[in-house]
Amino acid sequence: MDFLPFIDENKKAISPKFVPIIMDSCSLIESIFYEITSSSNKERFNLKKYCLLHESSLQLEENASLFLTLPVHILQPYKRWGQKSPVWWDAYNKLKHDRLNNYHCAT
């Protein structure tokens, strides 16, 4: 919200300010999943594997957040994350592995 208002017209806006937000938040999510995964299973997994391991206890799939704008937005960032990785996670991976050629993912 410091850079662009959260309105539908700005959903595709690209900004260099978004890159560190995406990288920091998603790497923290990845670190938390790694930390809560059983010590006998300390290999790095993809998000789908973390879903299989932790969805039953965390119940993130049905979690919803209200974004208090006009109109009000309901966000479900983990919806169906066991079947298909969320678009925000795909953007993170693209930026992580090739930031120069995937700069367009910083939305």
N, C-alpha and C positions, 0 to 999 in steps of 0.2 A: 504494500500500500504506500510505502514511501516513494516508490518510483513510478507506479502507474495505478490508477484506480481499478478496482476489481469489477470490471464490467465486461459483458460479453464481447464487445468490440475489441477489447484488448487481449483476448485469450491467445491470440497468435503472435502477440508482440514479442520481439526478440531483444534481449538486452545483455550486455556484459555484466551488469549488476546481478543478474539471475544465476550466473554460473557458480559463484561461490555459495550461494544459498542452496542450490541443487546439490552441489558436491558435499557440502558440510552436512546437510540434513540426511542425505541418503547414506553417506559413509557412516554416520552415527547410527542409523537404523541397522545397517549391515553389522556394525560392531556389537550392537545390543543383541541381535540374533546370534551372533557368534558366541557371545558371552553366556547367554542363557541355554545354549545347546550343551547337552551332556558332555562331560570331559572325555568320555570314551569316543566321542564323535567330533573331534575338533578339526575336521577338514573344512575347507571353505565350501559352502553350498550356494546354489542359486536361490532366488526368492521362492520359487515353486517348492523346492525341498524344505526350506524353512517353514513354508506354509504347512506342508505335510507333518512336520515335526511339532509345530506350535499352535496351529489354528484352534485346535480343540480346547486348549487352555487359555489362549489370549482372546479368542473370539473377535478378531479384527474385521472379519469379512462383513459383518452386519453393523459395525460401528459407523456412526454418522456424526458429522459435525455441521452445525449451522454457521454459515458465513453471513453475518448480519449486515447485508447491503440491501439495496432496493433494486430488483426484487431479492428476497432472501434466497440464498443458494444452499442446498443440502449437498455436502461432499461426502463421498464414501471411497476414500483412496484405496482401500483393500478389497473392494467388491470383486468377487470372482478371481482373487489373486492366486488361487490354486489351479485354475484352468489356464489363465493367460496373465502374463506379467502386466502390471498397470503401465499406462503410458508414461507416468512420471518416472518409473523405474527404468523403462527402456531409454528414456532421455538421459538419465543418470549414467547408464552403462555406455551409451554412445559418447557422451562427453568425457567420461573417464578414460575410454580407450582411444579416442581420436577427437580431441577437442577442436582442432583446427578445421577438420572436414565435417564436423557435426555441430558447429556453432549455431545452426538454425534450430537446434533442439532446446536452446536456452530460452524457453518461453515460460 
